[in-house]
Amino acid sequence: MEQFLLVAAAHFLALLSPGPDFVLIARTSASAGWRVASGACLGIALANGVFILAAFTGVSALQAGSGLFMALQLAGCAYLIYIGVLFLRHAGRNSLTPGRVNGGKTVASWRLNLGMGFISGILNPKNALFYASLASMLAGGSTLSKMLYGAWMFAAVLGWDLLVALAIGNRRVLRRFAQALPWLERASGVMLMLLASAVLLHLARG
């Protein structure tokens, strides 16, 4: 039980730290509503599930120092810099008034955001390293315990992201969020670019 609480606390604290996944969910929920944003939430959870499965099954290709792992980190850094530049360029230019769309467009938007969420999660440089670190803590555990940990982490990611989408989709929260959005976009853009720079510097030194 103590080990579970330690792992669960570490995982939840990691979820609290803002990153590209949080920004994607927040912006989607604010502009299109929480139902469309739930597609991004599921995509992000599925990407986390890929890393959880790879880490807990010991896939060597995704271990720190492997070629695929480094390529994933470089692709993730490029993605973070791209998103950061977009945020800085378009800060304050986006309306957060959800538009009314018909059912077909809502389904198409949901599917689009499902893909965007998966790309955001799979190219997030911290995910592979984070889950590899957690898996090392549980290396001596049974297969069943690892499956339970993995299921818990997947559910925690999906549940937390849906909660964020629901909160920001609330009109009262949305009004306050809209006032701070330009500054949040600028801060997020700078933060994402700094994160990418830190990862690139770490790779260069390694």
N, C-alpha and C positions, 0 to 999 in steps of 0.2 A: 504494500500500500504506500509506503514512504517513497519507493522508487517511482510509482505511478504519479504521485503528487508532484514530485520533483520534475519529471518529464512533462507532465501536463502544465505545470506553472511556466516552465521554460518555453514551451510551445505557445501558450497563450500570450506571454509577454512579447514573443516575436510577432504574433498577430497584431498586437497593439501598435507596433512601430509602423508609421506611415511609409508607404512605398508606392511603386507604380500600380500595383493591384488596387490599393485603396483609392488612389486618384481616379482610376478607370471606373470603379464602382460608383464613386461619389458623383462624378460628372455624368455618367449614364443615368443614374437614378434622378439627378436633378433636372436633366433635360428631357428624359423620356419616361420617367416613372420607375418604380421599384420592380414591376413585373418584367419590363424589358431588361433592367439591370440584373435580374435574377439569372439571365443567360450568362452574363459575364461572371457572376458568382459561381455558377456551376463549372464554367470553363476553367476558372482559377483553381477550384477544388480538384478538378480532374488532373490538371497539371501537377498540383501538389501530390496527387495520388500516384502519378508516374514516378516522381522522385522518392516517395515513401516506399513504393514497391521495389525500386532499384536499390535503394539504400539497405532495406531490410533483407533483400535476397542476395546482397553482396555482389551486384553486377560490377565487375572490375572496370568496365568502360566508363562508368560514371564515378569512379573513385578520384579523389584529389590527385592531380599530377598526370592523369591520363590525357591522351590526345583529344578525345571527345569532350572530356570535362573542360579542358582549356578552350576548345573551340566554342563550347556552349557559353563559357564566361565571356569570350570576346564578342560573340553575337549579342549576348545580353547587354554588354557595355555599349555597343553600337545602338541598340534599341533604346537604352536609357538616355543616351545623348540626343538621339532623334526626338524622343518624346519631350525631353527637357527643353530643347530649342523650340519646339512647337508651342509649349506652354508659355515661354517667354515672349514669343512673337504674337500670340493671340490672347494674352492676358487682358481681361476686361472687355473682350469683344463678343463674348458669347452670352446669349440670353438663356436664362434658366426658367423660362415659362414653358411647361410641358405642352406640346401640341397634341391635338386629338387626332388619332390615327385609327383606321379601320382594322378589323381583326387580321386581315392578310398582311398588312404592313407591320403590325405588331409581331406576328410570328416571324416575318423576315428579319426584323430588327433583333428579335430574341436570338435567332440563329447566328446573325452576324456578330452579336456581342458574345455569344458562346465561343465562337472562334477567336475573337479578340481577347477574351479572358484567358483562353488556353495559351495563346501566344504570349500574353503578358506574364502568365505564371511560369511557363516553361523557359522563358528568356530572362527571368529574374535571377541575377547572379547569386543571391544569397540562399535561394531555396535548396539547390543541390548540396551546398556546403553545410547548411543548417541540418538537413535531414541525415546527411552522412555522419555528422557529429552526434546527433541523437542516437543513431543506430549503433555507433561505437559504444555508447553507454549501455546498450541492451544486447551486446554481442553474445553474452552467456545465457540469454533467455531462451525459452522454448519457442517452437514454431507457433503454437497457439497464442502465447503471450504477445509475440510480435504482430500476429494478425489482429489481435485486439487493440494493441497500441496504434497500428496503422489505421484501423477503422475509426478509432477515437479521433485521431488527428484529422482524417478526412472530414468527419462530421463536424469537428470544431471549426475547421476552415470554412466549410460551407455555411454553418450556422452563424458564425460571426459576420461573414460577408453579407449574408441576407439581412442580418440585423442592421448593419451599416446602411444597406440599400433602403430598408424600410424607414429608418430614422431620417435620412436625407430626403426621401420621397414625401415625408410629411410636410404639408404646406407651411406650417409655422416654423419648422426647422429650416425649410427651404428659403424662406424670406431672410432669415439671419445668415444663412450660408451664402446667399447671393450678394449680400453686402460685403462679405469678406473674400468673395471668390477671386477678384483680381489679385489681391495680395497673396492668397493661397496658391494661385497659379504661378505667380513669380517665385514664391518660396519653394514650391514643389519643383519647378524647373531647375532652379539652382541646386536643390538637394539631390535631384536625380543625376545631374551632371557631375556633382561632387562625388556621389557614390560610384559612378562609372569611372571617374578619374582615380579614386582610391583603389578600385579593383585592378585597373590597368597598371597602376604603380606597383601593386603587390605582385602581379604577374611578371613585370619587368625585373623586379628584384629577385624573384624566384628563379 
